[in-house]
Amino acid sequence: MITETPVYIRFLSQKALEQMQLATGEVVASIEHLIDERNRSRVWNAPKAVITPPDGRYMMATLAAADDPQILAVKTLLLNPKNTHRGLKSIYALVTLLDSDTGLPLALMDGGWVTAVRTAGLSAVAAKRLAREDSTIAAFIGCGVQARSHLSAFADLFPLKEVHAFSRGVENQTVFCRKAREMGLAAIACESAQEALCEADLIVTSVTISPELEPFLDARWLKPGAFVTMTDLAAPWFVEGMTIFDRIVIDDQEQEAQMTKPLVPPNLVSGDLTGLVNKKILGRTNETERTAFVFRGLALGDLALSALAYQRACETSRGVLIEM
């Protein structure tokens, strides 16, 4: 007779995850490790699944697995712009971790935190190779969760001195500028997107996507040498301005090939993040190139960050253990 050993799953709330204070370098190294493992066929990354009902909701799921670390990660996310009128956040998400060999449940964690930090981590991996090392001015179009996580990551990687912020939500813009000043940076609340972009070395766009969103950003406003990371599917950017970029990198060409609508015209894409990290495509080659990273979200990134957080939580006994 087989007696089953009790199975415990570790629940990690947003507060517990934030308390671990994972460093940008750790996050970047974790993503780069899994990209290298994927190149060796030891990591498996499925294209994201998306449902978009006609009422503006955005439902998404990602799936990735590795044998080092021995973890399978599934993230489910729902975005609803109407939530702001309900006193709720616009995005809610959960990440579930299983042992990638036995299938035993390991953890359940706040997916909002994972999404914010892994997105900034993916941008950081790209920026290391596509942005100027001496970048001092960063512009943010959209001043919510993604802007804050990117500010923290880019401040760790680059010698930032000044931040330009533009948001259609005045409260978010005010809070964001306050955070930047608390970090010792000069912060300018801009009255237009063009004002925010035109002198920036690094640009992050994280505009909330909705059926009503019309493009309002033009890449031709960018100065030579600028790098842009577009976390919003490039939706707020005019397609006709994209030709100004000398190099555009996306997150995953295999995933992109299965999408009905491309992020940017395919003929403008130089390659994907795996190719960039593995040096199959060039990064920045001179000081005047305009470069961009455009992405939908990479399941491998969710796995990298959630596995890192889970391992750290086990080491530090964080979270709540629940018997299955």
N, C-alpha and C positions, 0 to 999 in steps of 0.2 A: 504494500500500500504506500502510495506517494503522499507525503505531507507537504503541502505548499507552504513556502516561506512567505510571510506577510510582505506585501509590496507597498512601499511608501512613495508618494509623489510629492515633490517639493514645490510649493506655491511661492512665487516671487512677485510681490506687488511693485508698483512703480516706486514707492518710497524705498523699499528694500533694494531695488536695483540702483536707484540714484545714490544710495549710501555707499555703494561699492566704489564709486568714483573711478571707473576704468579710464586709464589714460589713452589719449589719442593714439600714441605709438603702439599700445597693445592692440587696439581695435584694428589699426591698419595692418599690423603684423599678422593678426588672425585671418583677415580677409585675404592677404597676399599668400598665406600658407595654403588656404583652401583653393585659391586659384591655381597655385602650383600643383596641388594634389589632383585637381580636376584635369590639368594638362597631362597628368600621369594616369588618368582613368581610375583614380581612387576616390573621386567625389562625383556625385550624380546630382544634377540640377535640372528640374523640370521647368518648362515655360510656365509662367504664371497663368492662372485661370481667372477670368474676369467676367462679371455679369453687370450690365448697365441698364437697369430698368428705365423706362422713359420719363420717370418723375425726378431724375437727377441723382439717384443713389448710385454709388460705385461700390461693388462687392468684389473682393479679390482673395485669392488663396495662393500660397507659394509652398513648394515642396523641395527639400534638398536633403541629401544624406551623405555621410562620410564614415570611413572606418578609422580615421585618425583626425579628430576624436570620433569615438564610436557612438555617433548620435544621428538621429533623423529628426528634422525640424519641419513642422507645418505651421504656417501662419495664416490666420483668417482675419480679414479686415473689412470694415464697412465704413464708408464715408457718406454722410448725408448733410448737405449744406443747411437743410431746414432745422438741424439740431440747435443752431445758435439761438433760434427763436423759442426753443424749449428749455433754455438754460443748460444745455448739454454741450459737450465737446463735439466738433464736427466728425471726428474720427474715433472709433473704438476698435481694438484689435487684441487678439490673444495668440500666443505661441505655445505649441505643445511639443515636448521633446520625448522621444522614445529611444531606447537602446537600438542601434541600427543592426545588431546581430540577433538579439533575443526578442525584440519588440516590447520589452518591459517598459512601462511608462516611467519617465524620469522626472519631468517638471512641467509646470504650467506657469507662464509668466505674462506680465503686462506687455502686450504687443505694441502699444503706443510708444513706450520707451525704446523698445527694440527698433521700431521703424525710424524714430528720430535719430538715434545714435548710429545705426547701421547705414542710414542714408548719408549722413555726414561722413561716415567712415569710407563709403564708396567714393564720395566726392574727393576726400583727402587722398585716396589711392591714386585717383586720376590727376589731382592737382599737383602731386609730387612730381609728375612727369610732364604735365602740360602747362603749368603756371610758371611765371618768373619767380625765382628764388627770393628776389629782393622786393616782392610785392608789399606795399605799405598801406594802400587804400582799398577797402572792401566795400562793395555796394550790395544792399539787400532789397530786393523787390518782393514784398511780403515779409511780415515781421512776426510770424507766429512761431510755433514749436520748431519747425525746420530751420528757420533763420537763427534761432538761439543755439541749436545744436551745431550748426555750421560755424557760427561765430566762435564757439569754444574750440572746435577742431582747427579752424584756420588760424586762430590766435596762437595755437601750439606749434603750427608748422611754419608760419611766416612772421616777419617783423612788422606786424600791423601797427599803425599809428592812428588811423582815422577810419571811421565808418560812416557811410552815407545810407540812409534808410528812407524807403518810400513804401507806404501802405495805405490802402483805402480805409483801413481801420485805424483811426487816430489813437485809440487806446493801446493797441498792439505796438504801434510805432513809438509811443511814449515809453512804454515798458521796455521795449527793446533798446532804445537809446540810453535809458537809465542803466540797463545791464552793461552796455558797452562802456559807459563812463565809469562804472564800478570796477571794470577791468583795466582802467587806466587809459582808455582810448578816447580820442575826440570823437564826438558823435553829432552828426548833422541830420536833422529831420528835413528831408527834401520835399518840395511842393509838387514836383513832377518826377516821373520815372526817368526822363531824359537827363534831368539835373543830377540824379543819383548815379546814372551810368557813365556819363561822359568822361570823367576823370579817374575812374576806378581801374585798379589792376586785377582785382578778383570780383566776380559778380555771382551772386546766388539768387536764383528766382524760385520762389516757392508759393506761387499764386494758387489759391484754392480753385480747383477745376469745377465748373458747373456748365450746364447747357447754355447759359446766357453769356459765358465768357467770350469776348471778342479780342483778337490780338491787339496789343497796344505797345509792344516793345520792338524796337528796330535795332538789329545788330550793327547797322551802319553808324549808330551813335558811338560805338565803342572805339576807344583809342587803340593805336597799334600796341601790341604786346599784351592785350587783355585776355583773361581766361574767364569763361562762364561755365557754371554748372547749373543745369536746368533740371530741377527735381519735379517739375510740373508738366512733363511730357512735351515741353516746348510749346504748350498751348497758347501762352500769351505773346509769343514771338511771331512777327510777320515772316512768312515763308520766303518771300522775295528777298529779304535781307540776309538770309543764311549763307548766300554765296560769298559774303565778305570774309567768312572764316577760312583760314588756311588749313585747319584740321578739325574734323568733328569725330569724336569717338562716342559710341553708344555702349550700353552695358553688356548686351549679349546678342550676337548676330543670329544664333540659332533660334532664340526666343523671338527676335524681331521678324524672322522669316515667316512665323506663324500668325502674325498680327494682320488684321484686315486693313489698318491704316498706319502707315509708317510714321515714326517720330519726326523724321526729316526726309527730304528727297534722298533715296538710296544712293544716287550718284555722288552725293556730297559726303558720304560716310567713309572714313579712312579705315575703320576697323572697330573692334570692341575692347573692353577692359582686359580680358584675358590676353589678347594679342599685345596690348600696350604693356602689361606687366611682364609678359614673356619676351618682349622686345621683337615681336614679329612685325609690329608697326612702329613707326617713329613717334617719339614724344616731341617736345618743343625742340626746334633746331636753331632758332635765333631769337633775338630780343623783341622783334617787331611782329611776330606771328600772332594772329588772333586765333584762339583755340577754344573748343567747347566740349563739354561732356554732357550728353543728353541721355536720360535713362528712365526706364519704366519701374525699375526695382528688380533686384536680382536675388533669387531665393538663396543662393550661396552666401550672400551677405547676411541674411537673416540667420542662417545656420552658424556662420562665423561668430556673430555677436552673441547669440543666445547660448551657444556652447561655451563661449568664454565666460559669460555671466554665470552660467550654471556651475562650471568648474570652480569659479571664485566663490560662489555661494556655498558650495560643499566644503571648501577649504576653511571658510570663515563662519560656518554654521548659521548662515542667514536664510531667511524664509521660514515658512511653516510646513512641517511634514504632515501629510494627510494619508491615512491608511486607505488603500483602495478596497 
